[in-house]
Amino acid sequence: MRYLLFSVLCFALPAVLSAQNALQKNVEWYSAKTFDKLNNAEVILDSKFVINKDRTIEWIQNQGQHVYQFTITGTRASWTDMKQNGTISYNVKCKNINGVITVGRENKDLFIELEFLENGVNTTPFRFNIERTEVVL
């Protein structure tokens, strides 16, 4: 009986972990290119986003040449399973500038979008194509 219980736990646990809410994890998101929605152009920009649960987001460009740190001031989520479509929108602040960073999956593709408005215009109209993610313990 113990063997059966152990076997069930071994096979069921990975499925449960993969379905955990993305808000409960520290996740690194990797992107080599982004789409500039304003200029309708693809841009090569090596980026890593590090989302530290509900505290901070770091945007690291070109292996650390530029690093931006955002403080998370609130979240709006409709994404409980990272393998399914959905989004998490983080209200953030960086150097007294407020914005929104949205992370999600749409049609099997992972993405991150930035929105920082100035006079009603998004000054960061970027959609990052996420190639891989890593959960950080």
MARTIPA-456105 format. One record per residue (C-alpha): chain; residue in one letter; x, y, z; residue number from 0. Coordinates in nm, 2 decimals. Example, Ala and Ser with C-alpha at 12.3 -4.5 7.8 and 13.67 -1.06 7.14 Angstrom:
REM residues 2
A_A_1.23_-0.45_0.78_0 .
A_S_1.37_-0.11_0.71_1 .
//
This chain:
REM residues 137
A_M_0.00_0.00_0.00_0 .
A_R_0.28_0.24_0.08_1 .
A_Y_0.44_0.17_-0.26_2 .
A_L_0.11_0.25_-0.43_3 .
A_L_0.07_0.58_-0.24_4 .
A_F_0.44_0.67_-0.32_5 .
A_S_0.39_0.60_-0.69_6 .
A_V_0.07_0.81_-0.71_7 .
A_L_0.25_1.10_-0.54_8 .
A_C_0.55_1.07_-0.77_9 .
A_F_0.33_1.09_-1.08_10 .
A_A_0.07_1.34_-0.95_11 .
A_L_0.31_1.59_-0.79_12 .
A_P_0.46_1.73_-1.11_13 .
A_A_0.11_1.79_-1.25_14 .
A_V_0.01_1.98_-0.94_15 .
A_L_0.32_2.19_-0.94_16 .
A_S_0.29_2.29_-1.30_17 .
A_A_-0.07_2.40_-1.24_18 .
A_Q_0.03_2.63_-0.95_19 .
A_N_-0.05_2.99_-0.97_20 .
A_A_0.24_3.18_-1.14_21 .
A_L_0.20_3.44_-0.86_22 .
A_Q_0.34_3.20_-0.61_23 .
A_K_0.67_3.15_-0.78_24 .
A_N_0.99_3.33_-0.86_25 .
A_V_1.02_3.30_-1.24_26 .
A_E_1.29_3.41_-1.49_27 .
A_W_1.16_3.48_-1.84_28 .
A_Y_1.40_3.49_-2.14_29 .
A_S_1.35_3.67_-2.47_30 .
A_A_1.59_3.73_-2.76_31 .
A_K_1.36_3.95_-2.96_32 .
A_T_1.07_4.19_-2.91_33 .
A_F_0.81_4.34_-3.13_34 .
A_D_0.79_4.72_-3.13_35 .
A_K_0.41_4.78_-3.18_36 .
A_L_0.46_5.15_-3.25_37 .
A_N_0.70_5.10_-3.54_38 .
A_N_0.56_4.77_-3.64_39 .
A_A_0.90_4.61_-3.63_40 .
A_E_1.09_4.32_-3.48_41 .
A_V_1.38_4.43_-3.26_42 .
A_I_1.67_4.20_-3.15_43 .
A_L_1.70_4.27_-2.78_44 .
A_D_1.84_4.00_-2.54_45 .
A_S_1.63_4.03_-2.23_46 .
A_K_1.57_3.85_-1.91_47 .
A_F_1.28_3.94_-1.68_48 .
A_V_1.30_3.82_-1.32_49 .
A_I_0.97_3.83_-1.14_50 .
A_N_1.02_3.79_-0.76_51 .
A_K_0.67_3.68_-0.66_52 .
A_D_0.47_3.99_-0.58_53 .
A_R_0.76_4.22_-0.48_54 .
A_T_0.98_4.32_-0.78_55 .
A_I_1.05_4.27_-1.15_56 .
A_E_1.39_4.31_-1.29_57 .
A_W_1.44_4.37_-1.67_58 .
A_I_1.80_4.27_-1.75_59 .
A_Q_1.91_4.36_-2.10_60 .
A_N_2.22_4.23_-2.29_61 .
A_Q_2.36_4.02_-2.01_62 .
A_G_2.34_4.30_-1.75_63 .
A_Q_2.45_4.60_-1.96_64 .
A_H_2.12_4.77_-1.86_65 .
A_V_1.91_4.67_-1.56_66 .
A_Y_1.58_4.82_-1.46_67 .
A_Q_1.41_4.74_-1.13_68 .
A_F_1.04_4.78_-1.09_69 .
A_T_0.85_4.77_-0.76_70 .
A_I_0.52_4.58_-0.78_71 .
A_T_0.24_4.79_-0.63_72 .
A_G_-0.05_4.56_-0.73_73 .
A_T_-0.16_4.26_-0.94_74 .
A_R_-0.45_4.16_-1.15_75 .
A_A_-0.45_3.79_-1.25_76 .
A_S_-0.66_3.55_-1.45_77 .
A_W_-0.39_3.29_-1.50_78 .
A_T_-0.37_3.00_-1.26_79 .
A_D_-0.20_2.75_-1.49_80 .
A_M_0.10_2.86_-1.68_81 .
A_K_0.04_2.59_-1.95_82 .
A_Q_-0.30_2.75_-2.04_83 .
A_N_-0.39_3.09_-2.19_84 .
A_G_-0.41_3.37_-1.94_85 .
A_T_-0.24_3.68_-1.81_86 .
A_I_-0.11_3.85_-1.50_87 .
A_S_-0.09_4.23_-1.50_88 .
A_Y_0.15_4.38_-1.26_89 .
A_N_0.11_4.75_-1.16_90 .
A_V_0.47_4.87_-1.12_91 .
A_K_0.67_5.17_-1.04_92 .
A_C_1.02_5.26_-1.16_93 .
A_K_1.19_5.58_-1.06_94 .
A_N_0.85_5.74_-0.98_95 .
A_I_0.70_5.64_-1.31_96 .
A_N_0.40_5.41_-1.30_97 .
A_G_0.32_5.14_-1.55_98 .
A_V_0.19_4.80_-1.62_99 .
A_I_0.39_4.48_-1.71_100 .
A_T_0.17_4.20_-1.84_101 .
A_V_0.29_3.84_-1.85_102 .
A_G_0.09_3.57_-2.02_103 .
A_R_0.02_3.30_-2.27_104 .
A_E_-0.18_3.34_-2.58_105 .
A_N_-0.23_3.07_-2.84_106 .
A_K_0.05_2.86_-2.69_107 .
A_D_0.30_3.16_-2.70_108 .
A_L_0.44_3.32_-2.39_109 .
A_F_0.48_3.69_-2.39_110 .
A_I_0.56_4.00_-2.17_111 .
A_E_0.42_4.34_-2.26_112 .
A_L_0.51_4.68_-2.12_113 .
A_E_0.29_4.98_-2.09_114 .
A_F_0.41_5.31_-1.95_115 .
A_L_0.19_5.60_-2.05_116 .
A_E_0.31_5.96_-2.09_117 .
A_N_0.05_6.21_-2.21_118 .
A_G_-0.17_5.92_-2.32_119 .
A_V_0.10_5.76_-2.53_120 .
A_N_0.27_5.43_-2.45_121 .
A_T_0.64_5.50_-2.43_122 .
A_T_0.73_5.13_-2.42_123 .
A_P_0.51_4.96_-2.68_124 .
A_F_0.70_4.63_-2.66_125 .
A_R_0.58_4.27_-2.67_126 .
A_F_0.85_4.03_-2.58_127 .
A_N_0.84_3.68_-2.72_128 .
A_I_0.94_3.44_-2.44_129 .
A_E_1.15_3.15_-2.55_130 .
A_R_1.19_2.98_-2.21_131 .
A_T_1.12_3.02_-1.84_132 .
A_E_1.29_2.90_-1.53_133 .
A_V_1.14_2.87_-1.18_134 .
A_V_1.39_3.00_-0.92_135 .
A_L_1.37_2.84_-0.58_136 .
//
